[in-house]
Protein backbone atom coordinates (compact mmCIF):
# COMPACT_ATOMS: atom_id res chain seq x y z
CA UNK A 1 0.00 0.00 0.00
CA UNK A 2 1.54 3.30 -1.11
CA UNK A 3 0.58 6.89 -0.46
CA UNK A 4 0.08 9.67 -3.01
CA UNK A 5 3.85 10.07 -3.21
CA UNK A 6 4.27 6.40 -4.08
CA UNK A 7 5.93 5.76 -0.72
CA UNK A 8 5.11 2.48 1.00
CA UNK A 9 3.59 2.80 4.47
CA UNK A 10 6.30 0.60 5.97
CA UNK A 11 8.82 3.35 5.28
CA UNK A 12 6.83 5.69 7.52
CA UNK A 13 6.93 3.08 10.28
CA UNK A 14 10.69 2.86 9.78
CA UNK A 15 10.91 6.67 10.01
CA UNK A 16 8.90 6.63 13.23
CA UNK A 17 11.38 4.16 14.70
CA UNK A 18 14.36 6.31 13.70
CA UNK A 19 12.82 9.49 15.12
CA UNK A 20 11.94 7.67 18.35
CA UNK A 21 15.49 6.38 18.68
CA UNK A 22 16.70 9.96 18.19
CA UNK A 23 14.50 11.08 21.09
CA UNK A 24 16.00 8.43 23.36
CA UNK A 25 19.57 9.18 22.25
CA UNK A 26 19.16 12.94 22.72
CA UNK A 27 17.80 12.55 26.24
CA UNK A 28 19.88 9.59 27.44
CA UNK A 29 21.29 10.14 30.92
CA UNK A 30 19.38 13.37 31.45
CA UNK A 31 17.03 14.29 34.24
CA UNK A 32 13.87 16.18 33.43
CA UNK A 33 15.34 19.43 34.74
CA UNK A 34 18.49 18.99 32.64
CA UNK A 35 16.35 18.29 29.60
CA UNK A 36 14.23 21.39 30.09
CA UNK A 37 17.32 23.56 30.68
CA UNK A 38 19.08 22.30 27.53
CA UNK A 39 17.20 24.24 24.86
CA UNK A 40 18.92 22.58 21.89
CA UNK A 41 18.13 19.10 23.17
CA UNK A 42 14.62 20.19 24.11
CA UNK A 43 13.96 21.65 20.66
CA UNK A 44 15.52 18.70 18.79
CA UNK A 45 13.51 16.25 20.87
CA UNK A 46 10.24 18.08 20.32
CA UNK A 47 10.95 18.23 16.59
CA UNK A 48 11.48 14.47 16.46
CA UNK A 49 8.24 13.92 18.39
CA UNK A 50 6.48 16.08 15.78
CA UNK A 51 8.03 14.01 13.00
CA UNK A 52 6.88 10.78 14.66
CA UNK A 53 3.32 12.09 14.60
CA UNK A 54 3.62 13.28 11.02
CA UNK A 55 4.82 9.86 9.89
CA UNK A 56 2.10 8.11 11.93
CA UNK A 57 -0.52 10.16 10.13
CA UNK A 58 0.72 8.79 6.82
CA UNK A 59 0.30 5.15 7.83
CA UNK A 60 -2.96 3.98 6.21
CA UNK A 61 -5.98 3.52 8.47
CA UNK A 62 -6.28 -0.22 7.75
CA UNK A 63 -2.70 -0.74 8.96
CA UNK A 64 -3.35 1.37 12.06
CA UNK A 65 -6.57 -0.53 12.79
CA UNK A 66 -4.78 -3.87 12.47
CA UNK A 67 -2.09 -2.70 14.89
CA UNK A 68 -4.06 -1.20 17.74
CA UNK A 69 -1.22 -1.98 20.16
CA UNK A 70 0.30 1.27 18.89
CA UNK A 71 -1.56 4.39 20.14
CA UNK A 72 -1.83 6.02 16.69
CA UNK A 73 -4.41 8.65 17.64
CA UNK A 74 -2.44 9.70 20.69
CA UNK A 75 0.77 9.95 18.65
CA UNK A 76 -0.90 12.08 15.98
CA UNK A 77 -2.69 14.23 18.58
CA UNK A 78 0.60 14.85 20.38
CA UNK A 79 2.15 15.99 17.12
CA UNK A 80 -0.72 18.41 16.56
CA UNK A 81 -0.46 19.80 20.08
CA UNK A 82 3.31 20.28 19.72
CA UNK A 83 3.32 21.78 16.26
CA UNK A 84 0.39 24.14 16.73
CA UNK A 85 1.16 25.05 20.31
CA UNK A 86 -2.46 24.93 21.36
CA UNK A 87 -3.33 23.15 24.58
CA UNK A 88 0.41 23.11 25.18
CA UNK A 89 2.09 20.12 26.66
CA UNK A 90 3.67 20.84 30.01
CA UNK A 91 7.16 19.66 30.82
CA UNK A 92 5.95 16.83 33.08
CA UNK A 93 3.76 15.42 30.31
CA UNK A 94 6.51 15.83 27.75
CA UNK A 95 9.01 14.03 29.99
CA UNK A 96 6.52 11.19 30.50
CA UNK A 97 6.12 10.89 26.73
CA UNK A 98 9.90 10.67 26.36
CA UNK A 99 10.57 8.24 29.19
CA UNK A 100 7.46 6.02 29.06
CA UNK A 101 5.52 6.41 25.83
CA UNK A 102 8.40 6.51 23.36
CA UNK A 103 10.06 3.29 24.61
CA UNK A 104 6.66 1.54 24.56
CA UNK A 105 6.00 2.84 21.05
CA UNK A 106 9.39 1.57 19.87
CA UNK A 107 8.45 -1.92 21.08
CA UNK A 108 5.11 -1.70 19.28
CA UNK A 109 6.80 -0.56 16.08
CA UNK A 110 9.28 -3.44 16.33
CA UNK A 111 6.37 -5.87 16.59
CA UNK A 112 4.74 -4.29 13.54
CA UNK A 113 7.94 -4.30 11.51
CA UNK A 114 8.67 -7.94 12.29
CA UNK A 115 5.19 -9.16 11.33
N, C-alpha and C positions, 0 to 999 in steps of 0.2 A: 504494500500500500504506500503510495507516494503522495506528497502534497503538491500544491500548484507549482512549486519550483522543481518538481521532479525528484525531490529528496525523500528517501525512504524514512519512515517513522523511527526505525531502529537507530538511525544516526542522531536523532534528537535525544533518545534515551542515553546514548553514548555521551552526548554533550552534557546532559544533566549530570551524569556520573563524574565527568571531568570537572565541571564547575563545583560540584559538591566536594570533591577531593581538594580543590583549590581552597575552599572555605576552611576545611580542616587543617590544611597545611599553613594557611595564613595565621590561624588562631592557635596553633599547637603551642602548648606550654604557657599560654596566657591566662591570666585571671580576667574576670569580667571588667574590673576597673582598668587593668592594663589595656584591654581591647578598646574600651571606650576612649581612653586617653590617647591612643595611637590612631590619629586621624587617617593616615594612609591605609593602615590595615583595616580600619573600620569601613572606609569608603570602598576599598577593593572587595571586602567581604560582602558588603551590601550589594555591590554591582554583580557579583557572582550569584547571589541569591535571586536577584532580578532576572539574570540570564537563565537560571534553573526554571523559574516560573514561565519565562518566555518559551523555552524549549518544551516544557510540559504542555503548554497550550497548543503546540503543534502536533502532539501525539494524537492520532485519531480517536474519537470517542469510543469506537468498538474495542480498541486496544486498552483504553483506560478502564472501560467497563469490565473487561476480562481480567484486569489486574487491580482489583479493588484494594489489595493490600498496600498499595501506594496511595497516599492521600492527595490525589490530583487536584481536587477543588481547593484544598487548603494551600497547596503549593502555588497555584495560579493566583489565588486571592492574596497571598503574601506578596507576590510579585506586584500586584496592582497597588497594594497598600504602600509598598516601598517606593515604587516608581512615581506614583501620583502624590505621595505625601499626605493623602487624606487619611483620617483615622490612624495617625502615625503609630508606629510600633515603638513601644518604650524599650529601653535598654535591657530590662529584665526579660521581656518577651523575646527580643532579638537574641540574647545570649542563650535562652532555652532552645530556640530554633537551631542555633549553631551546635550546641552541645548535646541535644537530645534528638531533635527532629532530623537533622542532616545525617547523622550516623544511621538512624533507622531507615531513612530514605535510601541511602546507599545500599543497605542490605536488600531492600525491596527491589531496587533497580538491578542488583546482581541476580536476584531470582528471575526477574523478567528477562534479562539478557541471556541467562543460561537455559531458558525454556525453549 
